[in-house]
Amino acid sequence: MGLFSIFSNKGNKLKEFADKGAIVVDVRTPGEFKSGHGKGARNIPLQNIGAKTAELKKLNKPIILCCASGMRSAQATGILKKAGIDCMNGGSWGKVDRSI
């Protein structure tokens, strides 16, 4: 499997999540979010994500997490998965916005 197919598969998975009604949560700081974000994305900074798990769980929708590079969204994905939330790390917000 080549590098291109890895990224292509992630794009397909993003699209599948979006088709299931996923919401996009951007875990960057409010300042970063204000400087640019994907259409319809919600901003919940990484340091607040743990306190928002019950609220996110009540939405009963899959969640795509994003940030600047994918590092913080990977951490947030781990937190939400441990809480039993169907979610995935979408990587950078720009990539998520282009993919869905």
Contacts in CASP RR format, 6 or more apart in sequence:
PFRMAT RR
TARGET T0000
AUTHOR 0000-0000-0000
METHOD contacts of the structure
MODEL  1
MGLFSIFSNKGNKLKEFADKGAIVVDVRTPGEFKSGHGKGARNIPLQNIG
AKTAELKKLNKPIILCCASGMRSAQATGILKKAGIDCMNGGSWGKVDRSI
10 90 0 8 1.000
11 99 0 8 1.000
13 88 0 8 1.000
14 64 0 8 1.000
14 88 0 8 1.000
14 90 0 8 1.000
14 96 0 8 1.000
14 99 0 8 1.000
14 100 0 8 1.000
15 99 0 8 1.000
15 100 0 8 1.000
17 62 0 8 1.000
17 64 0 8 1.000
17 88 0 8 1.000
17 100 0 8 1.000
18 64 0 8 1.000
18 99 0 8 1.000
18 100 0 8 1.000
20 61 0 8 1.000
20 62 0 8 1.000
21 61 0 8 1.000
21 62 0 8 1.000
22 61 0 8 1.000
22 62 0 8 1.000
22 63 0 8 1.000
22 64 0 8 1.000
22 100 0 8 1.000
23 42 0 8 1.000
23 59 0 8 1.000
23 61 0 8 1.000
23 62 0 8 1.000
23 63 0 8 1.000
23 64 0 8 1.000
24 38 0 8 1.000
24 40 0 8 1.000
24 41 0 8 1.000
24 42 0 8 1.000
24 63 0 8 1.000
24 64 0 8 1.000
24 65 0 8 1.000
24 66 0 8 1.000
24 96 0 8 1.000
24 100 0 8 1.000
25 41 0 8 1.000
25 42 0 8 1.000
25 43 0 8 1.000
25 44 0 8 1.000
25 49 0 8 1.000
25 56 0 8 1.000
25 63 0 8 1.000
25 64 0 8 1.000
25 65 0 8 1.000
25 66 0 8 1.000
25 76 0 8 1.000
26 33 0 8 1.000
26 37 0 8 1.000
26 38 0 8 1.000
26 41 0 8 1.000
26 42 0 8 1.000
26 43 0 8 1.000
26 44 0 8 1.000
26 65 0 8 1.000
26 66 0 8 1.000
26 67 0 8 1.000
26 93 0 8 1.000
27 44 0 8 1.000
27 45 0 8 1.000
27 46 0 8 1.000
27 49 0 8 1.000
27 65 0 8 1.000
27 66 0 8 1.000
27 67 0 8 1.000
27 72 0 8 1.000
27 73 0 8 1.000
27 75 0 8 1.000
27 76 0 8 1.000
28 37 0 8 1.000
28 43 0 8 1.000
28 45 0 8 1.000
28 46 0 8 1.000
28 67 0 8 1.000
28 68 0 8 1.000
28 72 0 8 1.000
28 93 0 8 1.000
29 45 0 8 1.000
30 43 0 8 1.000
30 45 0 8 1.000
32 68 0 8 1.000
33 41 0 8 1.000
33 43 0 8 1.000
36 93 0 8 1.000
37 43 0 8 1.000
37 93 0 8 1.000
37 97 0 8 1.000
38 93 0 8 1.000
38 94 0 8 1.000
38 96 0 8 1.000
38 97 0 8 1.000
39 97 0 8 1.000
41 66 0 8 1.000
41 93 0 8 1.000
41 96 0 8 1.000
41 97 0 8 1.000
44 52 0 8 1.000
44 56 0 8 1.000
46 67 0 8 1.000
46 72 0 8 1.000
46 75 0 8 1.000
46 76 0 8 1.000
49 76 0 8 1.000
49 79 0 8 1.000
49 80 0 8 1.000
50 79 0 8 1.000
50 83 0 8 1.000
53 79 0 8 1.000
53 80 0 8 1.000
53 83 0 8 1.000
53 85 0 8 1.000
56 63 0 8 1.000
56 80 0 8 1.000
56 83 0 8 1.000
56 85 0 8 1.000
57 83 0 8 1.000
57 84 0 8 1.000
57 85 0 8 1.000
62 86 0 8 1.000
62 87 0 8 1.000
62 88 0 8 1.000
63 80 0 8 1.000
63 85 0 8 1.000
63 86 0 8 1.000
63 87 0 8 1.000
63 88 0 8 1.000
64 87 0 8 1.000
64 88 0 8 1.000
64 90 0 8 1.000
64 96 0 8 1.000
64 100 0 8 1.000
65 73 0 8 1.000
65 76 0 8 1.000
65 77 0 8 1.000
65 80 0 8 1.000
65 87 0 8 1.000
65 88 0 8 1.000
65 89 0 8 1.000
65 90 0 8 1.000
65 91 0 8 1.000
66 73 0 8 1.000
66 89 0 8 1.000
66 90 0 8 1.000
66 91 0 8 1.000
66 92 0 8 1.000
66 93 0 8 1.000
66 94 0 8 1.000
66 95 0 8 1.000
66 96 0 8 1.000
67 73 0 8 1.000
67 76 0 8 1.000
67 91 0 8 1.000
67 92 0 8 1.000
67 93 0 8 1.000
68 92 0 8 1.000
68 93 0 8 1.000
69 91 0 8 1.000
69 92 0 8 1.000
70 89 0 8 1.000
70 90 0 8 1.000
70 91 0 8 1.000
70 92 0 8 1.000
73 89 0 8 1.000
73 90 0 8 1.000
73 91 0 8 1.000
74 89 0 8 1.000
74 91 0 8 1.000
76 89 0 8 1.000
77 87 0 8 1.000
77 88 0 8 1.000
77 89 0 8 1.000
80 87 0 8 1.000
81 87 0 8 1.000
90 96 0 8 1.000
END
